[in-house]
């Protein structure tokens, strides 16, 4: 069963709500499993264990949140193993 990991950061709840709506759509796909996690609770192993990854971030002056940026920066150490996700 393919697993989709949805990672999000949200201060006001808008991005969290968007992540939940995306998760509803993923769960409608027969055979798909969906895990929704706040970025603070995501490890590099979570990224490796997922078959697909969706990232949601609020934007601040057109940029992603610092927490999302940190996760992406940290994922450099597993870069090649995320290919195709």
Secondary structure as GFF3:
##gff-version 3
##sequence-region A 1 85
A	DSSP	beta_strand	3	8	.	.	.	ID=ss1
A	DSSP	alpha_helix	14	27	.	.	.	ID=ss2
A	DSSP	beta_strand	33	38	.	.	.	ID=ss3
A	DSSP	three_ten_helix	39	41	.	.	.	ID=ss4
A	DSSP	alpha_helix	44	49	.	.	.	ID=ss5
A	DSSP	beta_strand	52	56	.	.	.	ID=ss6
A	DSSP	alpha_helix	66	74	.	.	.	ID=ss7
A	DSSP	three_ten_helix	75	82	.	.	.	ID=ss8
###
